[in-house]
Structures are given as structure tokens and as C-alpha cells.
Amino acid sequence: MSISSFIFYFLAAFILISGMLAVTTRKIFRAAIYLLFTMIGVAGLYFWLSYEFIAAVQIVVYVGGIVVLIIFSIFLTHHLSSEMERPNLFRMAFSLLAVLFAFTFCYFIILKNEFLPLGAVPLDLTVERIGAQMLSLTEHGYILPFEVVSMLLLSAMIGCIVIALKIPVESSQKNEN
Amino acid sequence: MLSLENLTHTIDQALNRSFGPTTVLLVEMAMLSLFAIALFAVLGLVLVFMERKVSAYMQIRLGPNRVGYKGLAQTAADTLKLVIKEGLTPDSADKFLFNLAPFVVMIVAMLLLAPIAFAKGCQMWDMNIGVLYITAVSSVSVIGILMAGWASNNKYSLIGAMRSGAQIVSYELSAGLSIISMIVLTGSLQLSTIITSQQDGWWIFKGHIPAVISFVIFMIAVTAETNRAPFDMAEAESELTAGFHTEYSGMRFAFFFLAEYVNIFVVCAIAATIYFGGWMPFHIGHWEAFNHIMDFIPSVVWFTGKTFALIFLIMWFRWTFPRLRVDQLLNLEWKYLLPIGMFNLLLTTAIAILGWYF
């Protein structure tokens, strides 16, 4: 086995094991940390494929953003000693069924799909290229999704500000009077 | 002329002659990890000693001066003391995460060393997203701190970790924006390209006003990101005992301590690379003779000189300014630094489009 495939199997095992632990542990904070390991493993896979830009974005968005957000909400709502209840048998059986269904579904899709071998031509993955593609108006450009997502994020931000806005107390008193 | 570039090339060729490519890769990786660990230890020792001496001079006292020649062995003795101390784990702590946290913080600090160019041709991994890699990986270190705060099962630790998390997450924005505004000028994320683009002058001079604004914002933001005074709310001794590492002792405490200093080194190295040309000697435009004289000083001297000058600046902050309150800290970021940073990004873009830089 070459080093490259060894690294692949190592990363895959790392992702799978930490993913399993994330859903089976009964301590909520540990679940968040295992999720973090899964995300880092996926970023590692991207690095292994030498898609460095996507790997870095994966770390920025998922590890630095989403997991930190999850951890903050755990901090505000849980205590260290609290453990989640063990799910009852009925629920466990049905979640197992759901998992099996998802697994076979994915498995058959992967079987049906023909994987084209990547030629020896190295992909041009410079950041300039990605940026140009992202903002291009031509056929394979991503300007429309990009703009739609940015509008969504902007409205989410405005919504957060409105929720967090400090409304002066005097005005509400005046209304009551 | 003796240079590190020749040295690394000679070692690489010698290895390639006697082993296969896989073995060479493994051996070189082992050498680099040894180098990273050694650098970690040396940086810790040197920077702690420097901090103690600098603070002593700023407070008109002598600082460590007994152990070894002029107190040089003081930090080595302190480290030895920390190594032989007992590493306690509190009974009610989450033991697995409690023991994991210092290693997360330390590994992140080590990963950050990968893309830094220490001298001409002396860089571990010259990836094409160098600067983005650094901003991405440094955002992971906050998780180590949150983990430590939570797993200690201690109110002081938890509050310290919360403060630290809020602070790092918000100041990352300003640091990122100020880096982006410089990327607009350099046109590349790769550190080696950024350095060679400063052949005819450092960006702080070539980019004039926006570069200076972005440099000031960057230095403030990274001081906050490394949890140092005047932004050391996370471990405010008088309020929170020691913040997120209250429960840590012995070598695990030392890991946090070392990681803090290595992080300072890394952010100063980044600032030196982006604004002051990294290992690039002081060049002025096309003054060939002057540039040639400057080239005689080895590149590694330029790099360490610039980095340590910036580290001195950060230490100077610590011993000059009083600590900020939490609300002042967040106001400074969200109401001043972030708007200025965004405006500066626009200004830089305009200047880059109009070509009003040198």
C-alpha cells in the first residue's frame, strides 16, 4: 500500500470513527468536539486531494464558525454534569432503519455512477481562477447563486440586529400611558 | 555565500541520491517536525525571557539576573520546574477533554508554522493559499480554549473561556479584513509571491495610507486574538484567577503558555511578511547600488529582525496600556475597527484599480 492510499484510509477511518462517536456519546459537549474532529478529517481529505482552497474554507466555515457557534450555545444552555438520556428501544430501532435506508440508497447511487479516471493533467486550482468563476456571467459562472446567497446572508444579519436591538425603555412606557 | 537555501538544497539532493522518493519524503517530514518542535521550545524560552526583561525595563527594575549569565538560564530553570511539577486533573472535570485541550492549542500553534518563510528558500510548505491557510487554522485555536474552559468544571474557567471565545471570534474579522485589503494589492495569497512582490519596496511604503491603516488594525486585532494585555480579559488575574487555564498545572499549563508565545511569533511573522517583506531586504525602487548593499545582510537576519521588532511592539502594548472592560472591548471592535477596516478595504480597492501605489 502506498503512502497516499494509507493516508486516505487513515483519514476515512478517522472521519467515520469520530462521526460515530459524535452521535453515540451522551455528553453534549463531547459530541460537539467529535463533530469538530469529523470536520477536520474532511478538511484533511480535501488537502489530500490538493484542493487547498476548499480545505481552508471548510476549516473557516465549519470548524471556526459552526462548531464554535454550537459550543457557545452549549455553554449557555447546559452544565458539564448533565448527560443526555439513553434513547428507548423503539426509537433506536427506527433510527437504525433510517440509517440502513440511507446507507443502501447511497450505496446504490455510488454503484450506478461511473467514476471517470482523472487524466494526468493537473487541475488549475488557483484562487484567481476560483474567484473569476464565482463572479463570471458566462455559462458556467456562479454570479446568480452568489448574489442570492449574499442577499440571504444580508437579510439574516439584519434580522439578528433587529432581534438584538436595544429598544429604549421610555418609548414603551409612553405607549402604556 | 553561505545561505539556508543552499543548505536545504544540499540536504535534499544528498537524500535523493541514496534513498527512494517515499523514504526521502518521510525523512524530510521527520526532520521538519523535529525542527518545528525545537523551534517551539526555543521560541518559548527566548520570548518568555524577552518579555520579562522588557517588562522589567519598562517598570524601571532589573528583571531576572541571577540564574546563568545575566539571568539567561532563568526561563530554562522555570521550564524544568514546570516539567517536574505534578499535573493535576480535578475530580469533577471531563478528564478526556481536560487532557486534550492543551494539545489542541499546541498543535494548532505548530500547524501555523508550516507556510512561514523563515529565510530565502527556507519554507516548509509554500501552498497557493498561504494567507488563507493561516487565518483558517488560527481560528481553530479558540476551540482548544473553549474546551479547556468547559472541561475544567470551574466558573472562572468557563467565564474566561466565554470571554476569550467572544473576543477571538470578533477580532478575527478585523484581522481578516486588514489582510484582505493587502491581498488586493499583492494579488496573491501565496506567501512566496507576496514576498517577491516587495522586491522594489515593502508594502507598508508602497501601499502608503491604506497599508498603514491596515497595519495598525492588524496589530490591534492580533493583540486581541492572542489574548494579550490590554485585551487579556480571558485571564484577567484580578477577576478570574487565571481564566481558562485556572485548573491547569505543570506541563499542561506550560503548553498553554508556550502556545501563546508561539502564536505571538506567528502573527508577528505574518505581519512582517505582508507589510515588511518577510526576508526581503530593505529595497528602495530601482536604486541598484543601495539594494545590492542591503542584499549582503542575510535574509534570515532580516526576517528575525522584523519579527522581533513587532514582538517588541506587542510587548510594549502590554506594559503600557491598562486592561479594557468587556463592553469597551466589543465596542472597539464592532463600532470602530470593523467599519474602519471595511472602509479601508474599499479605499485599497480604489487605489489598486487606479494604480495609485508604487
Interface residues (C-beta under 8 A of the other chain):
Chain A: S2 I3 K27 F29 R30 I33 L36 I40 E52 F53 A56 V57 I59 V60 V63 G64 G65 V67 V68 I71 F72 I74 F75 L80 S81 L125 T126 V127 E128
Chain B: T22 L25 L26 S92 A93 D94 F96 L97 L100 M127 N128 I129 L132 Y133 T135 A136 V137 S139 V140 V142 I143 L146 M147 W150 A151 N153 L158 A161 M162 G165 V169 E172 G187 S188 L189
